[in-house]
Amino acid sequence: QVQLVESGGGLVQPGGSLRLSCAGSGFTLDGYAIGWFRQAPGKEREGVSCISSSDGSTYYADSVKGRFTISRDNAKNTVWLQMNSLKPEDTAVYYCAARPQLCGSDYDVFGPGYGMDYWGKGTLVTVSS
């Protein structure tokens, strides 16, 4: 059974950091682009970052550029999202998702993720004092 499993969410104060993990269960992430998406209460899901499989290219939404870093280790079958300088507006459920090879168009990366083939169940990030 193909599964993506997120972990690492929690409660953090503004300015703090968290590292989210996305692990493959039942399949290898190698060969897949992995995107991170988030959905805040009452808002549409949006893409925040993506890392391709072929050349490791990375993409970031303007709202997180310079604060978030995506990385992968295919030997560990894991992708991470390091989130620094967190803001209350980063509060959301964060999901990782997979599609073959490339991250795709800007809409694929930064839109609601309709082009992704596999999804995790999400991990909640709350940024609050």
N, C-alpha and C positions, 0 to 999 in steps of 0.2 A: 504494500500500500504506500503510495507516494504521499509524503507529508513534509511540510515545512514547519519547524517549531521555533517560535520566537521566545526569547527570555531577556531579562535584564531591566525590565521596566520597574517603576516604583515612584515614590514621592521624593522630590528634590527641591531645594530652595532655589529661587532665582539666582542665576550666576553659577550654579552648580553643574555637575557633569554626570552623565550616565553612558554606559556602553551597552547597546543592544546586540544580541546575537541571533542569527538565523541559521539553524542547522537542518541539514537534509536528513530525512529518515525514510529509508526505503528506496532512495535514489541518490545519485551523485550530483552535486551542484555543478561540477565541472561540465562545461558545455552549455550552461544556462547563464543568461544575464539575470541578475538579482536586483530587484527594485525594493525600496522602502517607501511605503505609503503611510499616510496618517489620516485619521478622521476624528475631528473634534465634535463635541456635542452640537447638533443642529446644523452641521456643515457638511458639505460634500467631501468625499474622500479625495485626497490630493497626493501626488507623488512628490517626494522630497529628495530622493537620490537614487542613482542606479549605477551598477558596475557591470560592464560587459564581460563575456566569457573569452572572446577571441583575443583581445589585446589589453584587457583590464582598464579600458577607458572608463572614466567616472564623470558623473553629471550631478549637478546640485541645483535645487531651486534657489532663486535669489534670496528667499527668506531665511535660508540656512547656510548660504555660502559663507565660508570663512569660519563657521562655527561647528559644522558637522563634517565628519570624514568617514567615507565608506571604504572598506577593505575586504579582502577575501583571502582565504588559505584553502586551496582545493585539497591539500593533503589532510586537513582537518574537517573538510566538508562543511565549512562554516563561512558566513559573511557577517561582518560587524558594522555597526553604525555607532561611531564615537560622537557623542553629542556634548559639546562644551558651551559655556556661557548661555545656559538655558534660560528661556524667558517664559512667563506665564502663557503666552500665546502658542508655545510649543506643546501645551497640554493636549493630549489626544491618545487614542488607541493607535499604536504603530503596528503595521503589518509588513511582512516581507512576502514577495511574490517572485515567480520565476517564469521566464520565457526563453526559448532557444536562442543562444548565441549573443544577439545584439539587443541593446536597450530599446532601439527603435526611434521613432520620431519624437519631437518635443511633446506632442500630445500623449504618446505612449508613456513617456517618462514622467511628465508633470501633471497629466490628467488623472482621472479616477482609476486607471489601470485596467481598462477593458481588454487590452491586448495581452495581458498576463495569463498564463495557463494554469499555474498552481499558486495557492495561497495558504499562508498560515492563519492561525486563529487570532493572532494579535496579542500585544502586551501593552498595558496601560502605563502611560507616562503622565505624571501630574507634577507640574511646576508651581509651587505655591509656598508662601512664607507662613 
